[in-house]
Amino acid sequence: MPVPSLLRQTDCRRIYCIENWSRRIGPSMFEGEALGLGAMYETGTIHVPRPFKVGPLPTGGSFIIMEFIEFGTSRGNQPVLGKKLAEMHKAGKSAKGFGFDVDNTIGSTPQINTWTSDWVQFYGEHRLGYQLKLALEQYGDRSVYDKGQRLVKSMGPLFEGAVREPCLLHGDLWSGNISSDKNGEPVILDPACYYGHNEAEFGMSWCAGFSGAFYDAYFKVMPKQPGYEKRRDIYLLYHYLNHYNLFGSGYRSSAMSIIDDYLRMLNA
């Protein structure tokens, strides 16, 4: 998700310098981004800009310095993107469970990454539960909150039979965070990384433009798990709730529709 920033290219150093001018957020946003970029880079799979330095600016705000990548004219080859993303998920594992070494942000919303051994607990508490709490605090939306909590408590059967390994996720993979280099190789950037169930990576698919060829290539490397189709919308819900909390009521109906559909499906 985009953040307020000023992008400057320094050709002689082959780096980007990005300055975030938000005094409210401070350097923590870029610290989390740099750690995520570094983790993805270390997998040696998909192309990401390597981070070099992050810190505060003396006048307020913060900066991150990373590798310069000369972008091409497209968002890259969809089958190659699917294959490389799956390779990253397969290579990026954690023995600590689900979470990340630091909390980071999804857009400007805090994203809580406390290490948790159980995926359903992690996703229910630190993803859906946190967003539901924000909706209640910000809008007094008791209906979304109460129904959402019923779903959180009842969603366990959706994950039965699925392998749930902690995979390194980009975490915010929409079209604005996908590009290609000058050779046409896919590039992903501006992450909200954590270790989670690989299917959660598709939570922003409603504005990512993934093609059928993307999914075919992805599932050749990371096979589709039983019940994938039933779980797909539970991962969309996190991002619809976040958009509701960030941008207002235009996203409420999409979130509520998903919640209501699952409550009917689960008889909850």
C-alpha positions as CSV (number, residue, x, y, z in Angstrom):
1,M,0.0,0.0,0.0
2,P,1.4,3.4,-0.9
3,V,2.9,5.7,1.8
4,P,3.7,9.4,1.6
5,S,7.2,9.6,0.2
6,L,9.6,11.6,-1.9
7,L,11.6,9.5,-4.4
8,R,15.0,10.6,-5.5
9,Q,17.2,8.7,-7.9
10,T,21.0,9.2,-7.6
11,D,22.6,7.6,-10.7
12,C,26.2,7.8,-9.6
13,R,25.5,5.8,-6.5
14,R,23.0,3.4,-8.1
15,I,20.7,3.7,-5.2
16,Y,17.3,5.1,-4.4
17,C,16.8,7.4,-1.4
18,I,13.2,7.5,-0.2
19,E,12.3,10.0,2.5
20,N,9.1,9.6,4.5
21,W,7.9,12.9,5.9
22,S,5.3,11.6,8.3
23,R,6.2,12.8,11.8
24,R,3.4,10.7,13.3
25,I,4.9,7.3,12.1
26,G,8.6,8.1,12.5
27,P,11.4,5.7,11.4
28,S,9.7,2.5,12.5
29,M,7.8,2.1,9.2
30,F,11.0,2.1,7.1
31,E,12.9,0.0,9.7
32,G,10.2,-2.7,9.2
33,E,10.3,-2.3,5.4
34,A,14.1,-2.6,5.3
35,L,14.0,-5.8,7.4
36,G,11.4,-7.2,5.1
37,L,13.3,-6.3,1.9
38,G,16.4,-7.8,3.4
39,A,14.6,-11.1,4.3
40,M,13.2,-11.4,0.8
41,Y,16.5,-10.5,-0.8
42,E,18.3,-13.2,1.2
43,T,16.0,-15.9,-0.3
44,G,17.8,-15.4,-3.6
45,T,14.5,-15.9,-5.5
46,I,12.4,-13.0,-6.7
47,H,14.1,-9.6,-7.5
48,V,13.7,-7.0,-4.8
49,P,15.7,-3.8,-4.1
50,R,18.4,-4.6,-1.5
51,P,18.2,-2.2,1.4
52,F,21.4,-0.5,2.7
53,K,20.5,2.0,5.4
54,V,17.5,3.4,7.2
55,G,17.2,6.1,9.8
56,P,15.7,9.4,11.0
57,L,16.0,12.7,9.2
58,P,17.3,15.6,11.3
59,T,14.3,17.7,10.2
60,G,11.7,15.0,11.1
61,G,10.5,12.0,9.2
62,S,12.8,9.2,8.1
63,F,14.7,7.7,5.1
64,I,15.6,4.4,3.5
65,I,18.4,3.9,1.0
66,M,18.2,0.8,-1.2
67,E,19.5,-0.6,-4.4
68,F,18.7,1.2,-7.6
69,I,16.7,-0.9,-10.1
70,E,16.0,0.4,-13.6
71,F,12.4,-0.4,-14.2
72,G,11.0,-1.7,-17.5
73,T,7.8,-0.8,-19.1
74,S,5.5,-3.5,-17.8
75,R,4.7,-5.3,-14.5
76,G,6.6,-8.3,-15.7
77,N,5.8,-11.7,-17.0
78,Q,2.9,-13.2,-15.1
79,P,4.0,-16.9,-15.2
80,V,7.5,-15.9,-14.1
81,L,6.1,-13.7,-11.3
82,G,4.0,-16.7,-10.1
83,K,7.0,-19.0,-10.2
84,K,9.4,-16.7,-8.5
85,L,6.9,-15.8,-5.8
86,A,6.3,-19.4,-5.0
87,E,10.0,-20.0,-4.9
88,M,10.3,-17.2,-2.3
89,H,7.6,-18.8,-0.2
90,K,9.3,-22.2,-0.5
91,A,12.7,-20.8,0.5
92,G,11.7,-18.3,3.2
93,K,10.9,-20.3,6.3
94,S,11.0,-19.6,10.0
95,A,11.6,-21.9,12.9
96,K,10.0,-19.3,15.3
97,G,6.5,-19.8,14.0
98,F,4.2,-17.2,12.4
99,G,5.1,-13.6,12.8
100,F,8.2,-11.4,12.2
101,D,11.0,-10.0,14.3
102,V,9.4,-6.6,14.4
103,D,5.9,-5.1,14.1
104,N,5.5,-3.2,10.9
105,T,2.8,-1.5,9.0
106,I,0.2,-2.3,6.3
107,G,-0.2,1.0,4.7
108,S,-0.1,3.3,7.7
109,T,-1.9,0.7,9.9
110,P,0.2,-1.0,12.6
111,Q,0.7,-4.7,11.8
112,I,1.3,-6.9,14.9
113,N,3.8,-9.7,14.3
114,T,4.1,-11.3,17.7
115,W,5.5,-14.8,17.2
116,T,2.8,-17.5,17.4
117,S,3.0,-21.2,16.9
118,D,-0.5,-21.7,15.6
119,W,-1.6,-20.0,12.3
120,V,-5.3,-19.9,13.0
121,Q,-4.6,-18.2,16.3
122,F,-2.1,-15.8,14.7
123,Y,-4.4,-14.8,11.9
124,G,-7.5,-14.5,14.1
125,E,-5.8,-12.4,16.8
126,H,-3.1,-10.3,15.0
127,R,-4.8,-9.9,11.6
128,L,-8.6,-10.1,11.7
129,G,-9.0,-9.4,15.4
130,Y,-6.8,-6.3,15.4
131,Q,-8.6,-4.8,12.4
132,L,-12.0,-5.5,14.0
133,K,-10.8,-3.7,17.1
134,L,-9.7,-0.7,15.1
135,A,-13.2,-0.6,13.4
136,L,-14.9,-0.6,16.7
137,E,-12.6,2.1,18.2
138,Q,-12.7,4.3,15.1
139,Y,-16.3,4.0,13.9
140,G,-18.1,2.4,16.8
141,D,-19.0,-0.4,14.4
142,R,-20.4,-2.9,16.7
143,S,-22.0,-5.0,13.9
144,V,-18.8,-5.6,12.1
145,Y,-16.9,-6.2,15.3
146,D,-19.4,-8.7,16.8
147,K,-20.0,-10.7,13.6
148,G,-16.2,-10.6,12.9
149,Q,-15.4,-12.0,16.3
150,R,-17.9,-14.8,15.8
151,L,-16.1,-15.6,12.5
152,V,-12.7,-15.6,14.2
153,K,-13.9,-18.0,16.9
154,S,-15.5,-20.3,14.3
155,M,-13.1,-20.3,11.3
156,G,-10.9,-23.3,12.4
157,P,-12.7,-25.8,10.1
158,L,-11.7,-23.7,7.0
159,F,-8.1,-24.8,7.6
160,E,-8.6,-28.5,8.1
161,G,-6.4,-30.6,5.8
162,A,-4.2,-27.7,4.7
163,V,-0.5,-27.5,5.3
164,R,0.2,-24.3,7.2
165,E,4.0,-23.6,7.2
166,P,5.4,-20.2,8.1
167,C,6.4,-18.9,4.7
168,L,8.0,-15.5,4.1
169,L,5.3,-13.3,2.6
170,H,5.5,-9.9,0.9
171,G,2.3,-9.1,2.8
172,D,0.9,-6.3,0.6
173,L,1.1,-7.6,-2.9
174,W,-1.0,-5.4,-5.1
175,S,-0.4,-3.9,-8.6
176,G,1.4,-0.8,-7.3
177,N,4.0,-3.0,-5.6
178,I,4.8,-5.1,-8.6
179,S,7.0,-4.0,-11.4
180,S,9.7,-5.4,-13.7
181,D,13.3,-4.5,-14.3
182,K,14.7,-3.4,-17.7
183,N,15.1,-7.1,-18.7
184,G,11.4,-7.9,-18.0
185,E,12.1,-9.8,-14.8
186,P,9.4,-9.2,-12.1
187,V,10.3,-6.9,-9.2
188,I,8.3,-6.6,-5.9
189,L,8.8,-3.8,-3.5
190,D,7.2,-1.8,-0.6
191,P,6.5,-4.9,1.5
192,A,4.7,-5.6,4.8
193,C,6.6,-8.8,5.4
194,Y,5.9,-11.6,7.9
195,Y,5.9,-15.4,8.0
196,G,2.5,-16.7,7.4
197,H,0.4,-19.3,5.5
198,N,1.4,-18.9,1.8
199,E,-2.2,-18.4,0.7
200,A,-2.4,-15.2,2.7
201,E,-0.2,-13.6,0.0
202,F,-3.2,-13.5,-2.3
203,G,-5.2,-11.3,0.1
204,M,-4.8,-8.2,-2.1
205,S,-5.6,-10.2,-5.3
206,W,-8.7,-8.0,-5.8
207,C,-6.4,-5.2,-7.0
208,A,-3.3,-7.1,-8.0
209,G,-4.3,-8.3,-11.5
210,F,-3.0,-11.8,-11.2
211,S,-3.8,-13.9,-14.3
212,G,-4.7,-17.5,-14.6
213,A,-1.1,-18.1,-15.9
214,F,0.2,-16.6,-12.7
215,Y,-1.7,-19.0,-10.5
216,D,-0.8,-22.0,-12.7
217,A,2.9,-21.2,-12.4
218,Y,2.6,-20.6,-8.7
219,F,0.8,-23.8,-7.9
220,K,3.3,-25.9,-9.9
221,V,5.9,-24.9,-7.3
222,M,3.6,-24.6,-4.2
223,P,0.8,-27.1,-4.8
224,K,-2.7,-25.9,-4.0
225,Q,-3.9,-27.1,-0.6
226,P,-7.3,-28.8,0.1
227,G,-9.9,-26.3,0.8
228,Y,-8.1,-23.4,-0.9
229,E,-11.3,-22.1,-2.6
230,K,-13.1,-22.0,0.7
231,R,-10.3,-20.0,2.4
232,R,-9.6,-17.6,-0.3
233,D,-12.0,-14.9,0.9
234,I,-10.9,-15.1,4.5
235,Y,-7.6,-13.7,3.3
236,L,-9.3,-10.9,1.3
237,L,-11.1,-9.9,4.5
238,Y,-8.0,-8.7,6.3
239,H,-7.3,-6.2,3.5
240,Y,-10.9,-5.1,3.1
241,L,-11.0,-4.4,6.8
242,N,-7.8,-2.5,6.6
243,H,-9.1,-0.4,3.7
244,Y,-12.2,0.3,5.7
245,N,-10.1,1.5,8.6
246,L,-7.9,3.6,6.4
247,F,-10.2,5.0,3.8
248,G,-13.7,4.8,5.2
249,S,-17.1,3.2,4.6
250,G,-16.7,2.5,0.9
251,Y,-15.0,-0.8,1.9
252,R,-17.4,-1.8,4.7
253,S,-19.9,-3.6,2.6
254,S,-17.3,-5.8,1.0
255,A,-15.9,-6.8,4.4
256,M,-19.4,-7.4,5.9
257,S,-20.4,-9.5,2.9
258,I,-17.4,-11.8,3.4
259,I,-18.1,-12.1,7.1
260,D,-21.8,-12.9,6.5
261,D,-21.0,-15.5,3.9
262,Y,-18.6,-17.3,6.2
263,L,-21.0,-17.2,9.1
264,R,-23.6,-18.9,7.0
265,M,-21.1,-21.4,5.6
266,L,-19.9,-22.3,9.1
267,N,-23.4,-22.1,10.8
268,A,-21.8,-19.7,13.3
